[in-house]
């Protein structure tokens, strides 16, 4: 009976050691996968940041090239005489808009 019992214990121990080894391998693989996912997220964030920086730079260059306001844009044509005149208001200077009144209708 002792031989059978000893063989059974040895088999159990071998299986236990095999399971522990497999568990360590699986844990290491999971950790490696987590690190890989974190690295991938960091790379995507870096790419997004560089894309956004490029877009912002392009927007700034476009804005610098085309100012939002100029003296020419502030001049309006008097509909009665056809002459250009300086606008006293920068915004709402066209007929029918709030505060602009019904000029030249």
C-alpha positions as CSV (number, residue, x, y, z in Angstrom):
1,X,0.0,0.0,0.0
2,X,2.8,2.4,0.7
3,X,4.2,2.1,-2.9
4,X,0.8,2.9,-4.3
5,X,0.4,5.7,-1.9
6,X,3.9,7.1,-2.6
7,X,3.3,6.9,-6.4
8,X,0.0,8.7,-6.0
9,X,1.7,11.5,-3.9
10,X,4.5,11.8,-6.5
11,X,2.0,12.1,-9.3
12,X,0.0,14.8,-7.4
13,X,3.2,16.7,-6.6
14,X,4.3,16.5,-10.3
15,X,0.8,17.8,-11.4
16,X,0.9,20.5,-8.7
17,X,4.4,21.7,-9.9
18,X,3.2,21.6,-13.5
19,X,0.1,23.7,-12.7
20,X,2.3,26.3,-10.8
21,X,4.6,26.5,-13.7
22,X,1.7,27.0,-16.1
23,X,0.2,29.6,-13.8
24,X,3.4,31.6,-13.7
25,X,3.7,31.5,-17.5
26,X,0.1,32.7,-17.8
27,X,0.6,35.5,-15.3
28,X,3.8,36.6,-17.1
29,X,1.9,36.5,-20.4
30,X,-0.9,38.6,-19.0
31,X,1.5,41.2,-17.6
32,X,3.3,41.3,-20.9
33,X,-0.1,41.8,-22.7
34,X,-1.0,44.7,-20.2
35,X,2.3,46.4,-20.8
36,X,1.9,46.0,-24.6
37,X,-1.6,47.6,-24.4
38,X,-0.3,50.5,-22.3
39,X,2.5,51.1,-24.7
40,X,0.0,51.0,-27.6
41,X,-2.2,53.6,-25.8
42,X,0.8,55.8,-25.2
43,X,1.8,55.6,-28.9
44,X,-1.8,56.5,-29.9
45,X,-1.9,59.5,-27.5
46,X,1.4,60.7,-28.9
47,X,0.1,60.3,-32.5
48,X,-3.1,62.2,-31.6
49,X,-1.2,64.9,-29.9
50,X,1.1,65.4,-32.9
51,X,-1.9,65.4,-35.3
52,X,-3.7,68.0,-33.1
53,X,-0.5,70.1,-33.0
54,X,-0.3,69.9,-36.8
55,X,-3.9,71.0,-37.1
56,X,-3.5,73.8,-34.7
57,X,-0.4,75.0,-36.5
58,X,-2.2,74.9,-39.8
59,X,-5.1,76.8,-38.3
60,X,-2.8,79.5,-36.9
61,X,-1.1,79.9,-40.2
62,X,-4.4,80.2,-42.0
63,X,-5.6,82.7,-39.5
64,X,-2.4,84.7,-39.8
65,X,-2.7,84.7,-43.6
66,X,-6.4,85.8,-43.6
67,X,-7.1,88.3,-40.9
68,X,-10.7,88.2,-39.5
69,X,-11.0,92.0,-40.0
70,X,-9.5,94.5,-42.4
71,X,-10.1,98.1,-43.4
72,X,-11.5,97.0,-46.7
73,X,-14.0,94.8,-45.0
74,X,-15.2,97.7,-42.8
75,X,-16.1,99.8,-45.8
76,X,-19.6,99.4,-47.0
77,X,-21.4,100.7,-50.1
78,X,-24.1,103.3,-49.5
79,X,-27.1,101.9,-51.5
80,X,-28.5,105.4,-52.1
81,X,-25.4,107.1,-53.6
82,X,-23.3,104.0,-54.6
83,X,-20.3,105.5,-52.8
84,X,-18.2,103.6,-50.4
85,X,-18.3,104.9,-46.8
86,X,-16.7,103.9,-43.5
87,X,-18.8,101.8,-41.3
88,X,-19.4,103.1,-37.9
89,X,-20.3,99.7,-36.6
90,X,-18.1,96.7,-37.2
91,X,-20.8,94.1,-36.7
92,X,-24.5,94.2,-37.6
93,X,-24.0,96.7,-40.4
94,X,-26.3,95.1,-42.9
95,X,-30.0,95.7,-43.4
96,X,-32.3,93.6,-41.3
97,X,-29.8,92.5,-38.7
98,X,-30.1,93.5,-35.1
99,X,-28.9,97.0,-34.3
100,X,-28.0,97.6,-38.0
101,X,-31.3,99.1,-38.9
102,X,-32.8,99.1,-42.4
103,X,-30.0,101.0,-44.3
104,X,-30.5,101.5,-48.0
105,X,-33.7,99.6,-48.4
